[in-house]
Structure formats: C-alpha cells, structure tokens
Amino acid sequence: MSVLQANCPSCAAPIEFKSGSTVVLVCPFCRSAVARTDRKLEDLGKVAEIAESESPLKIGLNGTYKGHRFQLTGRAQNRHERGGFWDEWYATFSNGWVGWLAEAQGKFYLTFFQPLPNGAQIPTFEMLQIGQTVPQIPGKTPLMVTEKGTATAIAADGEIPYKLTPNERSDYADLSGVDKAFGTIDYSMNPPWVFVGQEVLLADIGLADAKSAKREARRVAVGAMGCPKCGGSLKLNAPDKTERVTCPFCNSLLDVNQGNLKFLSSLAKIENPFVLPIGAEGVFTGDVKFKIIGAVVRSVTVEGIQYFWHEYLLYNPSIGFRWLVHSDNHWNFVEPINAAEVAINGSKAIYNGKSFKIFQDAQARVEYVQGEFYWRVEQGETVRAIDFVAPPLMLSQEVTNTEVNWSAGTYLTKAEVEKAFNVANLPKPFSVAPNQPFTSGFYIKSGLAMLGILLVIAVLMIPLGGSTSTPLNQQIVLPPTVNATTAQAVFSPPFELKGNRNVRITASAPVSNSFADLDIDLINEQNDEVESVNIPIEYYSGVDDGESWSEGGQAQDATLSSLPAGKYVLRVEGTWQTFQQPMPVSVKVEQNINRGVNFCLAFFALALLPILGLLRKWAFESKRWKESMFSTSEQ
C-alpha cells in the first residue's frame, strides 16, 4: 500500500494518503477537504464534522469479503432531500479492490464500481422511472429502480476515492434485485457511474463482532432540547436519525437538524387517538425489544367515505425501524422487504412463491402525528398505497414520484399484542381484517379427514363382509279366490339362513294396470319365530295426450336385519286385483346385502362438520371482501 506524506495546504499539519486510490483526504486537524492532483494538493474547503450515530462501524475496522481482506479508511455522510442522512464507508481491499459500504436505517450495502459494456448508455436522471429495470447494467439479475433523489454531501472523514466538494448536490438512483442484489447510479459524473453489489450482514463481511458505538458527546443531546415554541423539554429516542418530532406539551410539529429544533406548524388539537403510548416497549420476532417512538393517523377516502387507521413507529438501535399497524382494532407487525422480489401479475402480487390478491389501491393521507420520525413527515402528505393479501400476510406498496417501498405485514391477535407490551384490555376487534386468518379451518380439515377415514373403512369392509348369497329363488302361484279381499297363502320349500347377516326378500308379479298386495312371513322352523314384511306391488301405464306414462313397478323388496342361523320357510299370502285368475309370484331371498344405509347415515352426519365450516368460511370471506375496493370476481 503506497503512502503519500504531505502537509495540509490549509493548516500545514502533516497528512498521509495511505491508499493509491484516495483522491480526497479530510485533514484531521482543520477538517479541510484536501484533494490530491498530479501537481499539488488542493484545498476544496471545510467539511462539517460527521454527525455522530450509533453505527457499529468506524474508520480502521478490518473485515473480509469473498476471502479478501479490507479496511475502512474513509467515511462520507450524505443528506437525503426528504430528511435524514446515510453513511458511505470507503473500503480499501488488499487485492486492490475499492468498495463502498453504505449504511442506512440499520442496513448495509457493499458495492463496487461496475463498468458498462461498450455502447451501453444509462437513461438520464429525468428519463429514469420508478419501477423500471435497467438492462444496460450487466449482472446475474435485473436491477429495478426503487428510489430517485438528490443527495447533499454534508460531512466526511478519513480518505475518500473521489473529489468530494462540501455541500455539493448530486442526483442518484438506487436499484434492487432478487437475492439482495443492490445498485446505485451516481449522476454526479457524466456519463454516470454505476456501482453494483448486494445487501450484506456484518457477519457476511467479517464484522460480526462490531458493536453499536456509545457516543459520550453526541451532537444531538437527549436531555438538552427545548421546544422553540413553548420551551418544553424534549427527549429523543433515536437522536441521530430523527428528522421530525412533535412537542407533547404544545402539539407543535418540529424539524430536527442535528440538535437544532425549528418550529414548523401547530397540529390540530384533538383527543389522543392512540391506544398505545409513545415510549411503550414491546417484544416481537422472538425476543427483540422495540420501542414506540412515533405514531401516525392515516386515512384513505373511498367513494366519499373516509377510513382511518393508526401506525406506530417501532425502533431498535441494532435492527432499525419497524411498524405496528392498528386498524379496526386489528394489528399487523410490518417489516420492509426488497421491492425487486415482488412480481406484479395483473391484480396479484407474487412474493416468496406465494400469491397475494389485491385488496386496496388508494391515496393514503397523513392526518395526525405524535412522537419522532426518521423522515420529514408532513401533516397532509399523501402517497399511493396498494395492499395485497394472503392471510395472515399482507403486502403493501407505497409509491411516490421518487420512491417505491414494499413491506410485509403479519397479522397479530389482540392477545399477542397485549403479551408483547405486557398490557391488558386493548379494544376488541370488529369486522374482518384484510389479512385476518380464518381460524375455524380446523373443523373443515378434521371433518374431511374423518370422511376420508370412513371411506377407507367402507372400502375395507367390502371384502371383509363377504359376498351376497341367495338361499331361495323360486316362483310360486297363488290360486284364484272369490274376491279381491280374500287372501290366498302358499309356503315355500325350506332353506338355510346364516347368522349375523341381513336378509332381503324380493317379490315380483306380472301385474299390469292392477295391483297385488303380498304379506310375507319368514318362519324359523326351530322355534316358530316369525318375521313379517308387507310387499305391495302395483303397476299402471297408458297414453295421455299422445304421451306414454307409467307408475309403479312389477317388483318390490323389503329388508330385515340379521336373523339367527337356521332353517326357514316363507309363507306368502296375497290379494290381487284380478282375483279370478291365478297370480304367479317370484320370490327371492338374499343374504349379506350391501345397502350402504349405515354408511350414508354416517357420511351425512360427519359431512355436517365440514359443511358448516365451509359455510362459516364463506360468511367470513364475504365480510372480508365486502370491505375491499375489489370484488373476489375480479381476482
């Protein structure tokens, strides 16, 4: 590593350019930005001191990436046009690589300069659109534009590999791709430079042991801030990230600029709408403790009706920001996700292989704020908000002209929120939330499982129950009688019945436009016990207005439950309409008939559980989609 020793052109203090790629060095004595040129050192002007934060990074830290060692040798700090700042750490690699480790809102992005193919031209900043991909940038995955903005160089420290000009403004665009791919287009050069890399964890780059810094003398002192309007004392939970704060005493919205408070506006005095207080701490996602540092009332207007909900800003110094959304007394824990990993397909969104249905697409408006925020929140600001649901999850897209953000919300029950914050008696939810899961699905699944078991048992019982047998199949003749009410009786030959098997008796007679009424007795010859059945047979047919019709039939049957084994005879006694003529009757006795009555009764009884569950689910889903801007038929 080449080292250039020189004297600061501003204060004459000794300085060292340790890396050959270093273009600008911030003098540690007078904070002048000193540029190295071919002929001499050039003083670019004074730069502000770095705004102290709880960053775990610092100049001099050593790490590894893909087997190559690096050292953090410089730090640039840029301000976002909507407020807030982010750090860019200059990483000098032992193999000659030059990388940038960007740090914003608790996330880290390691990028490297990416040369473009010959002839490739990046779209101009004005032509670049949020959500479009930039195919001119080579790589394994397409990169999508997720943010456009203008950055202001506000501070620096150490060595910088480009000509940093204090307070210089430059346009940029951030891009995202799948598998945590990340890129930045820097429009401060012409043609613009492209940096490509990925989101990383500190453990990925050998900095797992880096801990959040404890700043003894922060530029933003927690206990030494007074409201410029009423003089009330304010305490900030995230002093190095807060851009807006509301005064709890006079309800003023204040701008925060490194400890300097500026009065912006007085908020409408309304009764506190929030059920959880600023400062409350809750445990989520395992054992991570978050503190509520801000709260927002937002609304959408649909068909002239205004709907409100509350959003709580959660903060953990090691993780960053999350949201807890409260709507109709339902709750969602919301985390940011990579916009490039969400695919829009008509009215659906695809994320992690799961399909989400569109639920709402409207302009969301900020109505009221309390606490502190990491962006310059304004009462009345709007953003296009699109929600997609797949219970218990919800995907939310928020789009402006310069930025697109995606987040994933997970439904929480009232009991889970009460447990997280160790509170009780939160208001009960009403109606059905967009991503509220249907909790009675157990009854549908268990009912269908029991029906499946019943079907398996029925199939197994067919071979186990044996085949049908026919102990008797004979035709007998009832002789003529004196009138249609005088019965004649005939006995069948004896036959054997087996025990524990049902019995079906079938009788048929050649009736035509007439009837035959048969009383059949099944007589046990061992003990003279009698089982009696009545089998009426009638059949009528004809032609009416040129159309044939018929009614009844020439055969009927009756079934008896299992009888004791033994020898039996049939006694057939009957009366019939054409009593002057003999009546031939065919009788058949069968055993072990598979009627399926018990199966059908059991099936319908067990089917009640899933049917009722499905009806309840239908009513539940109807309530859910009744609140949507999109009917289920549009999904």
C-alpha positions as CSV (number, residue, x, y, z in Angstrom):
1,M,0.0,0.0,0.0
2,S,1.6,3.3,-1.1
3,V,1.7,6.1,1.4
4,L,1.9,9.8,0.4
5,Q,3.0,12.1,3.2
6,A,2.4,15.8,2.8
7,N,1.2,18.9,4.6
8,C,-2.3,20.2,4.7
9,P,-2.5,23.3,2.3
10,S,-4.8,24.9,4.8
11,C,-3.2,24.4,8.2
12,A,0.2,22.9,7.3
13,A,-0.4,19.9,9.5
14,P,1.1,16.6,8.4
15,I,-1.3,14.3,6.5
16,E,-1.0,10.9,4.8
17,F,-2.7,9.4,1.8
18,K,-2.5,5.8,2.7
19,S,-4.2,4.4,-0.4
20,G,-3.3,4.9,-4.0
21,S,-6.9,5.2,-4.9
22,T,-7.5,8.1,-2.4
23,V,-8.4,11.3,-4.1
24,V,-9.6,13.4,-1.2
25,L,-8.4,13.3,2.5
26,V,-10.1,15.2,5.3
27,C,-7.5,16.8,7.4
28,P,-8.0,15.6,11.0
29,F,-6.7,19.0,12.3
30,C,-8.6,21.7,10.4
31,R,-11.2,19.5,8.6
32,S,-10.3,20.8,5.2
33,A,-11.0,18.5,2.2
34,V,-7.6,18.1,0.6
35,A,-7.6,16.8,-3.0
36,R,-4.6,15.1,-4.5
37,T,-3.8,16.2,-8.1
38,D,-0.9,15.5,-10.4
39,R,0.9,18.6,-9.4
40,K,-0.1,19.7,-6.0
41,L,-2.6,19.3,-3.1
42,E,-5.8,21.4,-3.5
43,D,-7.9,22.7,-0.6
44,L,-11.6,22.1,-1.5
45,G,-12.9,23.8,1.6
46,K,-14.0,22.9,5.1
47,V,-16.3,19.9,5.7
48,A,-18.6,19.5,8.6
49,E,-17.8,17.0,11.3
50,I,-19.6,13.7,11.0
51,A,-22.9,13.6,12.8
52,E,-22.4,11.0,15.5
53,S,-24.6,8.0,15.4
54,E,-24.8,4.5,17.0
55,S,-23.2,2.9,14.0
56,P,-21.1,-0.1,14.7
57,L,-18.6,0.9,12.0
58,K,-15.6,3.1,12.4
59,I,-12.5,4.1,10.3
60,G,-9.8,1.5,10.8
61,L,-12.0,-1.6,11.1
62,N,-10.8,-4.6,9.2
63,G,-13.1,-7.1,7.5
64,T,-13.2,-9.8,4.8
65,Y,-15.4,-10.3,1.7
66,K,-15.1,-13.3,-0.6
67,G,-11.8,-14.2,1.0
68,H,-10.2,-10.8,0.6
69,R,-9.3,-8.5,3.5
70,F,-10.3,-4.8,3.5
71,Q,-10.1,-1.8,5.8
72,L,-12.5,1.0,6.3
73,T,-10.4,4.1,5.5
74,G,-12.9,6.8,4.9
75,R,-16.5,7.9,5.6
76,A,-18.8,10.3,3.7
77,Q,-22.1,11.4,5.0
78,N,-24.9,12.5,2.7
79,R,-28.3,14.1,3.5
80,H,-31.5,12.9,1.8
81,E,-33.7,15.6,0.3
82,R,-36.6,14.3,2.4
83,G,-34.5,14.4,5.5
84,G,-32.2,12.0,7.2
85,F,-28.7,11.0,6.3
86,W,-26.8,7.9,5.4
87,D,-23.1,7.0,5.7
88,E,-20.9,5.6,2.9
89,W,-17.7,3.9,4.2
90,Y,-14.8,3.7,1.8
91,A,-13.4,0.1,1.9
92,T,-9.8,-0.4,0.7
93,F,-9.1,-4.1,-0.2
94,S,-5.7,-5.8,0.0
95,N,-6.0,-7.0,-3.6
96,G,-6.6,-3.5,-5.0
97,W,-10.4,-3.5,-5.0
98,V,-12.2,-0.3,-4.0
99,G,-15.6,-0.8,-2.4
100,W,-18.3,1.3,-0.7
101,L,-20.2,0.1,2.3
102,A,-23.4,2.1,2.6
103,E,-25.2,2.2,5.9
104,A,-28.8,3.4,6.1
105,Q,-31.5,2.7,8.7
106,G,-29.7,-0.3,10.1
107,K,-29.0,-2.0,6.7
108,F,-25.7,-2.4,5.0
109,Y,-24.9,-2.5,1.2
110,L,-21.5,-3.3,-0.2
111,T,-21.0,-2.1,-3.8
112,F,-18.2,-1.8,-6.3
113,F,-17.8,0.2,-9.5
114,Q,-19.3,-1.6,-12.5
115,P,-18.0,-0.7,-15.9
116,L,-20.7,-0.8,-18.6
117,P,-20.5,-2.7,-21.9
118,N,-19.3,-0.8,-24.9
119,G,-22.1,1.3,-26.3
120,A,-24.3,0.9,-23.3
121,Q,-26.0,4.2,-22.2
122,I,-27.7,4.6,-18.9
123,P,-31.0,6.5,-19.1
124,T,-30.8,10.1,-17.9
125,F,-31.9,11.0,-14.4
126,E,-35.0,12.7,-15.9
127,M,-35.9,9.8,-18.1
128,L,-35.4,7.2,-15.3
129,Q,-38.8,5.9,-13.9
130,I,-39.5,4.3,-10.6
131,G,-40.2,0.6,-11.0
132,Q,-38.4,0.2,-14.3
133,T,-35.5,-2.2,-14.8
134,V,-32.1,-1.0,-16.2
135,P,-31.0,-3.7,-18.7
136,Q,-27.8,-1.8,-19.6
137,I,-26.3,-2.8,-16.2
138,P,-24.8,-6.3,-16.6
139,G,-25.3,-8.9,-13.9
140,K,-26.9,-12.1,-12.8
141,T,-30.3,-10.4,-12.0
142,P,-32.1,-7.4,-13.4
143,L,-32.0,-4.3,-11.3
144,M,-35.1,-2.3,-10.7
145,V,-35.2,1.4,-9.8
146,T,-36.6,1.8,-6.3
147,E,-35.6,5.4,-5.5
148,K,-34.6,8.6,-7.2
149,G,-33.3,11.5,-5.3
150,T,-30.8,14.3,-4.7
151,A,-28.1,13.9,-2.1
152,T,-26.1,16.6,-0.4
153,A,-22.6,15.9,0.8
154,I,-22.6,17.2,4.3
155,A,-19.6,15.7,6.1
156,A,-16.7,13.4,5.6
157,D,-13.8,11.9,7.5
158,G,-10.6,10.0,6.5
159,E,-9.8,9.1,2.9
160,I,-12.3,9.4,0.0
161,P,-11.7,8.0,-3.5
162,Y,-13.4,10.8,-5.4
163,K,-13.3,14.6,-5.4
164,L,-15.7,15.4,-2.6
165,T,-16.9,19.0,-2.6
166,P,-18.6,20.2,0.7
167,N,-22.4,20.8,0.3
168,E,-22.3,19.6,-3.3
169,R,-25.7,18.3,-4.5
170,S,-25.8,15.3,-6.8
171,D,-28.6,13.1,-8.3
172,Y,-28.6,9.4,-7.7
173,A,-30.9,6.4,-8.2
174,D,-31.0,3.2,-6.0
175,L,-31.8,-0.1,-7.6
176,S,-32.7,-3.5,-6.2
177,G,-32.6,-7.1,-7.5
178,V,-33.5,-10.5,-6.2
179,D,-31.2,-12.3,-3.8
180,K,-30.4,-9.0,-2.1
181,A,-28.8,-7.5,-5.2
182,F,-28.3,-3.8,-4.9
183,G,-27.0,-1.0,-7.1
184,T,-26.6,2.8,-7.3
185,I,-26.3,5.1,-10.3
186,D,-24.3,8.2,-9.5
187,Y,-25.3,11.1,-11.8
188,S,-22.7,13.5,-10.4
189,M,-20.4,12.3,-13.2
190,N,-21.1,12.4,-17.0
191,P,-21.6,9.7,-18.1
192,P,-23.0,8.4,-14.8
193,W,-21.1,5.8,-12.8
194,V,-22.7,2.6,-11.7
195,F,-22.0,0.7,-8.5
196,V,-23.3,-2.8,-8.1
197,G,-23.2,-5.2,-5.1
198,Q,-25.6,-6.6,-2.5
199,E,-27.2,-6.1,0.9
200,V,-25.0,-7.7,3.5
201,L,-25.0,-8.5,7.2
202,L,-22.0,-7.5,9.2
203,A,-21.3,-11.2,9.8
204,D,-21.1,-11.7,6.0
205,I,-18.1,-9.3,5.8
206,G,-16.2,-10.3,8.9
207,L,-17.6,-7.6,11.2
208,A,-20.0,-9.7,13.3
209,D,-18.2,-8.5,16.5
210,A,-18.7,-4.8,15.7
211,K,-21.0,-3.2,18.3
212,S,-23.0,-0.1,18.2
213,A,-20.9,2.8,19.3
214,K,-21.6,4.6,22.6
215,R,-21.3,8.2,21.9
216,E,-20.4,10.2,25.1
217,A,-20.9,13.6,23.4
218,R,-23.5,13.3,20.7
219,R,-24.3,16.2,18.6
220,V,-27.9,15.6,19.5
221,A,-28.1,15.5,23.2
222,V,-31.1,13.5,24.5
223,G,-31.9,15.7,27.5
224,A,-30.9,19.2,26.3
225,M,-33.5,20.1,23.8
226,G,-36.3,22.6,24.3
227,C,-39.3,23.3,22.2
228,P,-38.8,26.6,20.4
229,K,-42.4,27.5,20.8
230,C,-43.3,26.5,24.4
231,G,-39.9,25.8,25.9
232,G,-40.9,22.3,26.9
233,S,-38.1,19.7,27.3
234,L,-37.9,17.1,24.6
235,K,-36.1,13.7,24.7
236,L,-35.3,11.8,21.5
237,N,-35.2,8.0,21.3
238,A,-33.2,8.0,18.0
239,P,-31.4,11.3,18.1
240,D,-29.0,10.5,15.3
241,K,-31.9,9.5,12.9
242,T,-34.8,11.8,13.9
243,E,-35.9,14.4,11.4
244,R,-39.3,15.3,12.8
245,V,-40.7,15.4,16.3
246,T,-43.9,16.6,17.9
247,C,-43.9,18.5,21.2
248,P,-46.0,16.7,23.7
249,F,-46.8,20.0,25.5
250,C,-47.9,22.4,22.8
251,N,-48.6,19.9,20.0
252,S,-46.2,21.6,17.6
253,L,-44.5,19.8,14.7
254,L,-40.8,20.5,14.9
255,D,-37.9,20.0,12.4
256,V,-34.8,18.4,13.9
257,N,-31.4,19.3,12.4
258,Q,-28.5,17.9,14.5
259,G,-30.0,19.1,17.7
260,N,-31.4,22.4,16.4
261,L,-35.2,22.5,16.6
262,K,-37.3,24.6,14.2
263,F,-41.0,25.2,14.6
264,L,-42.9,24.1,11.5
265,S,-46.6,24.2,12.4
266,S,-49.2,23.7,15.1
267,L,-51.1,20.4,14.8
268,A,-54.8,20.4,15.3
269,K,-55.6,19.7,19.0
270,I,-57.5,16.5,19.1
271,E,-58.1,13.9,21.8
272,N,-55.3,11.4,21.8
273,P,-56.4,8.7,19.4
274,F,-53.7,6.2,20.2
275,V,-54.3,3.1,22.4
276,L,-50.5,2.6,23.0
277,P,-48.4,5.4,24.4
278,I,-45.2,6.8,22.9
279,G,-42.3,5.2,24.7
280,A,-44.0,1.8,25.3
281,E,-41.7,-1.2,24.7
282,G,-42.8,-4.4,23.1
283,V,-41.1,-7.7,22.3
284,F,-41.6,-9.1,18.7
285,T,-40.0,-11.6,16.3
286,G,-38.7,-13.8,19.1
287,D,-37.0,-11.7,21.8
288,V,-36.3,-8.4,20.0
289,K,-37.4,-5.4,22.0
290,F,-38.8,-2.4,20.1
291,K,-39.8,1.0,21.5
292,I,-42.7,3.1,20.1
293,I,-41.1,6.4,19.2
294,G,-43.8,7.8,16.9
295,A,-47.4,7.3,15.9
296,V,-49.4,8.4,12.8
297,V,-53.1,8.6,12.0
298,R,-53.6,8.0,8.3
299,S,-56.7,7.8,6.1
300,V,-58.0,6.8,2.7
301,T,-61.2,8.1,1.1
302,V,-63.2,5.6,-0.9
303,E,-66.5,6.5,-2.6
304,G,-66.7,9.6,-0.4
305,I,-66.2,7.7,2.9
306,Q,-63.0,8.4,4.9
307,Y,-61.4,5.4,6.6
308,F,-58.8,5.9,9.4
309,W,-56.1,3.7,10.9
310,H,-53.0,4.2,13.1
311,E,-49.4,3.3,12.6
312,Y,-46.8,3.1,15.4
313,L,-43.2,3.5,14.5
314,L,-41.1,0.9,16.3
315,Y,-37.3,1.4,16.9
316,N,-34.5,-0.9,17.9
317,P,-30.9,0.6,17.6
318,S,-29.5,-2.7,16.4
319,I,-32.2,-3.6,13.9
320,G,-33.7,-0.2,12.8
321,F,-37.3,0.7,12.2
322,R,-40.5,-1.4,12.0
323,W,-44.2,-0.6,12.1
324,L,-47.2,-1.8,14.1
325,V,-50.4,-1.0,12.3
326,H,-53.7,-0.7,14.1
327,S,-56.9,-0.7,12.1
328,D,-60.5,-1.6,13.3
329,N,-58.7,-2.9,16.4
330,H,-56.8,-5.4,14.3
331,W,-53.0,-5.4,14.4
332,N,-50.1,-6.1,12.0
333,F,-46.4,-6.2,12.6
334,V,-44.8,-4.7,9.4
335,E,-41.3,-5.1,8.1
336,P,-39.6,-3.7,4.9
337,I,-38.9,-6.1,2.0
338,N,-36.9,-6.0,-1.2
339,A,-39.1,-4.4,-3.9
340,A,-37.3,-6.4,-6.6
341,E,-38.5,-9.7,-5.1
342,V,-42.2,-8.8,-5.6
343,A,-43.7,-9.5,-9.0
344,I,-47.0,-7.9,-10.1
345,N,-49.2,-10.1,-12.3
346,G,-52.4,-8.3,-13.1
347,S,-54.4,-8.0,-9.8
348,K,-52.0,-10.3,-7.9
349,A,-48.6,-9.9,-6.4
350,I,-46.1,-12.8,-6.1
351,Y,-43.7,-12.9,-3.2
352,N,-41.7,-15.8,-1.8
353,G,-43.7,-18.1,-4.1
354,K,-47.0,-17.0,-2.6
355,S,-49.8,-15.3,-4.4
356,F,-51.4,-12.2,-2.9
357,K,-54.8,-10.8,-4.1
358,I,-55.2,-7.0,-4.4
359,F,-57.4,-5.5,-1.7
360,Q,-57.0,-1.7,-1.9
361,D,-55.5,0.9,-4.1
362,A,-55.9,4.5,-2.9
363,Q,-54.2,7.7,-1.8
364,A,-53.2,7.4,1.9
365,R,-53.0,10.8,3.7
366,V,-51.3,11.7,7.0
367,E,-53.9,13.2,9.3
368,Y,-52.1,13.5,12.7
369,V,-48.7,12.7,14.2
370,Q,-47.1,12.2,17.6
371,G,-43.5,11.5,18.6
372,E,-40.4,11.4,16.4
373,F,-39.8,10.2,12.8
374,Y,-36.8,9.4,10.6
375,W,-38.2,11.3,7.6
376,R,-39.7,14.8,7.3
377,V,-43.3,13.8,7.9
378,E,-45.9,16.5,7.0
379,Q,-49.5,16.6,8.0
380,G,-51.5,16.2,4.8
381,E,-48.8,14.4,2.8
382,T,-50.1,11.7,0.6
383,V,-48.7,8.5,-1.0
384,R,-50.3,5.9,-3.3
385,A,-50.9,2.8,-1.1
386,I,-51.7,-0.6,-2.6
387,D,-52.4,-3.6,-0.4
388,F,-52.3,-7.3,-1.4
389,V,-53.5,-10.0,1.0
390,A,-52.8,-13.7,1.6
391,P,-53.9,-14.2,5.2
392,P,-52.2,-14.0,7.6
393,L,-49.8,-11.9,5.4
394,M,-50.3,-8.5,3.7
395,L,-48.0,-6.9,1.1
396,S,-48.1,-3.1,0.9
397,Q,-46.7,-1.0,-1.8
398,E,-46.2,2.8,-1.3
399,V,-45.4,4.8,-4.4
400,T,-44.4,8.4,-4.9
401,N,-42.8,10.1,-7.9
402,T,-39.3,9.4,-6.5
403,E,-39.6,6.2,-4.5
404,V,-41.3,2.8,-4.2
405,N,-41.3,0.8,-1.0
406,W,-42.7,-2.6,-0.2
407,S,-43.4,-4.0,3.2
408,A,-44.8,-7.3,4.6
409,G,-47.3,-7.3,7.4
410,T,-48.1,-10.3,9.6
411,Y,-51.5,-10.4,11.4
412,L,-51.3,-10.3,15.2
413,T,-54.2,-11.2,17.6
414,K,-55.2,-8.8,20.3
415,A,-53.8,-11.3,22.8
416,E,-50.4,-11.3,21.1
417,V,-50.1,-7.5,21.2
418,E,-51.1,-7.5,24.8
419,K,-48.5,-10.0,25.6
420,A,-45.8,-8.2,23.6
421,F,-46.4,-4.9,25.5
422,N,-47.5,-6.6,28.8
423,V,-50.8,-4.7,28.8
424,A,-54.4,-5.7,29.1
425,N,-57.9,-4.7,27.9
426,L,-56.9,-3.5,24.5
427,P,-60.2,-2.8,22.5
428,K,-61.7,-5.9,20.8
429,P,-61.5,-6.0,17.0
430,F,-64.6,-5.7,14.9
431,S,-65.5,-6.9,11.4
432,V,-62.9,-8.9,9.5
433,A,-59.4,-7.6,8.8
434,P,-58.0,-7.7,5.2
435,N,-55.4,-10.4,6.2
436,Q,-57.1,-11.9,9.2
437,P,-56.7,-15.7,9.0
438,F,-59.8,-17.9,9.2
439,T,-59.2,-19.8,12.4
440,S,-62.0,-22.4,12.1
441,G,-60.3,-24.2,9.2
442,F,-59.5,-27.0,11.8
443,Y,-63.2,-28.1,11.7
444,I,-63.1,-28.3,7.9
445,K,-59.9,-30.2,7.8
446,S,-60.8,-32.6,10.7
447,G,-64.3,-33.2,9.1
448,L,-62.8,-34.0,5.7
449,A,-60.2,-36.3,7.5
450,M,-63.0,-38.2,9.2
451,L,-64.9,-38.6,5.9
452,G,-61.7,-40.0,4.4
453,I,-61.4,-42.5,7.2
454,L,-65.0,-43.5,6.8
455,L,-64.4,-44.1,3.0
456,V,-61.3,-46.2,3.8
457,I,-63.3,-48.3,6.3
458,A,-66.1,-48.8,3.8
459,V,-63.7,-50.0,1.1
460,L,-62.1,-52.4,3.6
461,M,-65.4,-53.8,4.8
462,I,-66.5,-54.8,1.3
463,P,-64.1,-57.8,1.1
464,L,-64.3,-58.5,4.8
465,G,-68.1,-58.6,4.8
466,G,-68.2,-61.5,2.3
467,S,-70.3,-61.8,-0.9
468,T,-74.1,-61.9,-1.3
469,S,-75.8,-65.3,-1.2
470,T,-79.2,-66.4,-2.5
471,P,-80.7,-69.2,-0.3
472,L,-84.1,-69.1,-2.1
473,N,-85.1,-68.1,-5.6
474,Q,-88.5,-69.6,-6.6
475,Q,-91.7,-68.9,-8.4
476,I,-95.0,-69.8,-6.6
477,V,-98.6,-69.5,-7.8
478,L,-101.4,-68.1,-5.7
479,P,-104.7,-69.8,-6.8
480,P,-107.8,-67.8,-7.7
481,T,-110.0,-66.5,-5.0
482,V,-113.7,-65.4,-4.6
483,N,-113.0,-61.6,-4.3
484,A,-110.2,-59.1,-4.2
485,T,-110.1,-59.0,-0.4
486,T,-109.9,-62.7,0.4
487,A,-106.3,-63.8,0.8
488,Q,-104.6,-66.9,-0.5
489,A,-101.4,-68.3,1.1
490,V,-98.6,-70.6,-0.2
491,F,-95.5,-71.9,1.5
492,S,-92.0,-72.2,0.0
493,P,-89.6,-75.1,0.4
494,P,-87.3,-74.9,3.5
495,F,-84.0,-73.1,3.1
496,E,-81.0,-72.3,5.3
497,L,-80.0,-68.8,6.6
498,K,-76.7,-67.9,8.1
499,G,-76.4,-65.9,11.2
500,N,-75.4,-62.2,11.6
501,R,-76.3,-61.3,8.1
502,N,-79.1,-59.1,6.8
503,V,-81.9,-60.6,4.7
504,R,-83.6,-59.1,1.6
505,I,-86.9,-60.5,0.3
506,T,-87.8,-59.6,-3.3
507,A,-91.2,-60.3,-4.8
508,S,-92.3,-59.8,-8.4
509,A,-95.7,-60.3,-10.1
510,P,-96.9,-59.7,-13.7
511,V,-99.4,-57.0,-12.8
512,S,-100.5,-54.6,-15.4
513,N,-102.8,-51.7,-14.6
514,S,-103.5,-53.6,-11.4
515,F,-102.1,-54.5,-8.0
516,A,-101.0,-57.3,-5.8
517,D,-100.6,-56.9,-2.1
518,L,-98.3,-59.6,-0.5
519,D,-97.8,-60.3,3.2
520,I,-94.7,-62.5,3.6
521,D,-93.7,-64.3,6.8
522,L,-90.3,-65.6,7.4
523,I,-90.7,-68.6,9.8
524,N,-87.9,-70.2,11.8
525,E,-88.7,-73.9,11.8
526,Q,-86.7,-74.5,15.0
527,N,-88.6,-72.1,17.3
528,D,-91.6,-71.0,15.1
529,E,-90.5,-67.3,15.4
530,V,-91.9,-65.2,12.6
531,E,-90.6,-62.1,10.9
532,S,-93.2,-60.4,8.7
533,V,-93.0,-57.9,5.9
534,N,-95.5,-56.4,3.5
535,I,-94.6,-56.0,-0.1
536,P,-97.2,-54.1,-2.2
537,I,-96.8,-54.4,-6.0
538,E,-98.7,-52.2,-8.4
539,Y,-98.0,-51.1,-12.0
540,Y,-100.1,-48.7,-14.1
541,S,-99.3,-47.3,-17.6
542,G,-101.1,-45.7,-20.5
543,V,-101.2,-42.8,-23.0
544,D,-102.3,-39.3,-22.2
545,D,-102.5,-36.7,-24.9
546,G,-100.2,-38.8,-27.1
547,E,-97.6,-39.2,-24.4
548,S,-96.9,-42.6,-22.7
549,W,-96.7,-42.7,-18.9
550,S,-96.2,-45.4,-16.3
551,E,-96.3,-45.6,-12.5
552,G,-95.0,-48.2,-10.0
553,G,-93.3,-51.5,-11.0
554,Q,-93.7,-55.2,-11.1
555,A,-91.2,-55.9,-8.4
556,Q,-90.6,-54.7,-4.8
557,D,-88.4,-55.7,-1.9
558,A,-88.1,-55.5,1.9
559,T,-85.0,-55.9,4.1
560,L,-84.7,-57.4,7.5
561,S,-81.8,-57.1,9.9
562,S,-79.7,-60.1,10.8
563,L,-81.5,-63.2,12.0
564,P,-80.4,-66.3,13.9
565,A,-78.9,-69.0,11.7
566,G,-81.2,-71.9,11.0
567,K,-83.8,-73.4,8.6
568,Y,-86.6,-71.2,7.4
569,V,-89.7,-71.2,5.2
570,L,-91.6,-68.4,3.5
571,R,-95.3,-68.0,3.9
572,V,-96.6,-65.9,1.0
573,E,-100.2,-64.6,1.5
574,G,-101.7,-62.2,-1.0
575,T,-104.6,-60.4,-2.5
576,W,-104.7,-59.0,-6.0
577,Q,-107.0,-57.1,-8.4
578,T,-107.5,-59.9,-11.0
579,F,-108.5,-62.4,-8.2
580,Q,-110.4,-64.6,-10.7
581,Q,-107.1,-65.6,-12.2
582,P,-104.1,-67.3,-10.5
583,M,-101.2,-65.0,-9.6
584,P,-97.7,-66.2,-10.3
585,V,-95.2,-64.7,-7.8
586,S,-91.5,-64.9,-8.0
587,V,-89.8,-64.7,-4.6
588,K,-86.1,-64.4,-3.9
589,V,-84.3,-64.4,-0.5
590,E,-80.8,-62.9,-0.4
591,Q,-78.3,-62.5,2.5
592,N,-75.5,-60.1,3.2
593,I,-76.8,-57.3,1.0
594,N,-74.6,-54.2,0.9
595,R,-77.3,-51.5,1.2
596,G,-75.0,-48.7,2.4
597,V,-77.6,-47.2,4.7
598,N,-75.3,-47.1,7.7
599,F,-72.5,-45.7,5.5
600,C,-74.8,-43.0,4.2
601,L,-76.1,-42.0,7.6
602,A,-72.5,-41.8,9.0
603,F,-71.3,-39.9,5.9
604,F,-74.0,-37.3,6.1
605,A,-73.5,-37.0,9.9
606,L,-69.8,-36.5,9.5
607,A,-70.3,-34.2,6.5
608,L,-72.1,-31.7,8.7
609,L,-68.9,-30.6,10.3
610,P,-67.0,-29.5,7.2
611,I,-70.2,-28.2,5.5
612,L,-70.9,-25.9,8.5
613,G,-67.2,-24.9,8.5
614,L,-67.3,-24.1,4.8
615,L,-70.5,-22.0,5.3
616,R,-68.8,-20.2,8.1
617,K,-65.7,-19.6,5.9
618,W,-67.9,-18.3,3.1
619,A,-69.5,-15.8,5.5
620,F,-66.1,-14.9,6.9
621,E,-64.6,-14.2,3.4
622,S,-67.8,-12.3,2.4
623,K,-67.2,-9.9,5.3
624,R,-63.5,-9.6,4.4
625,W,-64.1,-8.7,0.7
626,K,-67.1,-6.5,1.5
627,E,-64.5,-4.0,2.8
628,S,-62.3,-4.3,-0.3
629,M,-62.3,-2.0,-3.3
630,F,-62.1,-5.1,-5.5
631,S,-64.7,-7.9,-5.5
632,T,-63.5,-11.5,-5.5
633,S,-64.8,-11.9,-9.0
634,E,-62.0,-9.5,-10.1
635,Q,-59.3,-11.6,-8.6
